[in-house]
């Protein structure tokens, strides 16, 4: 009588472009967090990194005005560059990850967009009341 148990196979599972490896989701989460940190930091900075007298241009179809500003401090410049450098590094890590090597071209955009919302790739939600009004 033949066995009804399927034979065990040693073959690898087929490639799934939506089965993201842990290091890729961790990098995506860190990218989200770094971008949020940069955005929060930029709100604290003056509108110009160099000293500027400001301007008030009312001759345009849309008025444009900026107050006078001092330059950013060396610490502010350093932190801004650190955050941007980290964003570039994480972006390169995600875009060049080996996971994408086998991804079919017709699924690449959909899979890369899905990564942004994948479990483990999104930051933990902020506690209630922690969100700033826009």
C-alpha positions in Angstrom: 0.0 0.0 0.0 1.5 3.3 -1.0 2.2 6.0 1.6 -0.1 9.0 1.7 2.5 11.1 3.4 4.1 13.5 1.0 7.9 13.1 0.7 10.0 15.6 2.6 11.7 18.0 0.2 14.9 19.9 0.8 14.0 22.4 -1.8 13.8 26.0 -0.7 10.5 27.8 -0.5 9.7 29.8 -3.6 10.7 33.5 -3.5 8.0 35.8 -2.2 8.7 39.5 -2.8 6.4 40.3 0.1 8.2 38.1 2.7 10.6 40.7 3.9 13.7 39.6 5.9 14.1 41.0 9.4 17.1 43.1 8.7 15.2 44.8 5.8 12.1 45.6 8.0 14.4 46.9 10.8 16.2 49.2 8.3 12.8 50.5 7.0 11.6 51.1 10.6 14.9 53.0 11.4 14.4 55.0 8.2 10.9 56.1 9.3 12.2 57.0 12.8 15.1 59.0 11.4 12.9 60.9 9.0 10.6 61.8 11.8 13.5 62.9 14.0 14.8 65.1 11.1 11.3 66.6 10.6 11.0 67.4 14.3 14.5 68.9 14.4 13.9 71.1 11.4 10.9 72.7 13.2 13.4 74.0 15.8 15.8 75.5 13.2 15.9 79.0 11.7 14.7 79.1 8.1 18.2 79.8 6.9 21.4 78.1 7.9 23.4 81.3 7.2 22.7 84.8 8.7 20.1 86.6 6.6 18.5 90.0 6.9 15.1 88.6 6.0 12.7 89.9 3.3 9.2 90.9 2.6 8.3 90.6 -1.0 4.8 91.9 -1.6 5.2 92.4 -5.4 4.6 88.7 -6.1 1.3 87.1 -6.8 1.8 85.3 -3.6 3.4 87.3 -0.8 6.6 85.9 0.5 8.2 87.0 3.7 10.9 85.7 6.1 12.2 87.3 9.3 15.8 88.1 9.9 17.7 85.1 11.2 21.0 84.3 12.7 23.0 81.3 11.5 22.6 77.8 12.8 24.9 76.9 15.7 27.7 74.4 14.9 25.8 71.8 17.0 22.7 72.4 14.9 24.6 72.0 11.7 26.3 68.8 12.9 23.0 67.3 14.0 21.3 68.2 10.7 24.1 66.7 8.7 24.2 63.6 10.9 20.5 63.0 10.4 20.7 63.5 6.6 23.7 61.2 6.4 21.9 58.5 8.3 18.9 58.9 6.0 21.1 58.5 2.9 22.8 55.4 4.4 19.5 53.8 5.3 18.0 54.5 1.9 21.0 52.9 0.2 20.8 49.9 2.5 17.1 49.4 1.7 17.3 50.1 -2.0 20.4 47.8 -2.5 19.3 45.0 -0.2 19.8 41.5 -1.6 16.1 40.8 -1.1 15.4 42.8 -4.2 17.7 40.8 -6.5 15.1 38.1 -7.2 12.1 40.4 -7.2 10.2 40.3 -10.5 10.2 43.6 -12.2 6.4 43.7 -12.4 6.2 43.3 -8.6 9.1 45.6 -7.6 7.2 48.8 -7.0 4.3 47.1 -5.3 6.7 45.2 -3.0 8.8 48.3 -2.2 5.6 50.2 -1.3 4.4 47.3 0.8 7.7 47.3 2.8 6.9 50.8 4.1 3.8 49.4 5.9 5.0 45.8 6.7 4.8 44.5 10.2 7.9 45.5 12.0 8.8 48.2 9.5 6.7 50.9 11.0 7.5 52.9 14.1 5.6 52.1 17.3 2.6 54.3 17.6 3.0 57.4 19.7 1.2 57.5 23.1 -2.1 59.3 23.2 -1.8 63.0 23.3 1.8 63.0 22.0 0.9 64.1 18.5 1.4 67.7 17.6 -1.3 69.6 15.7 -0.4 70.3 12.1 
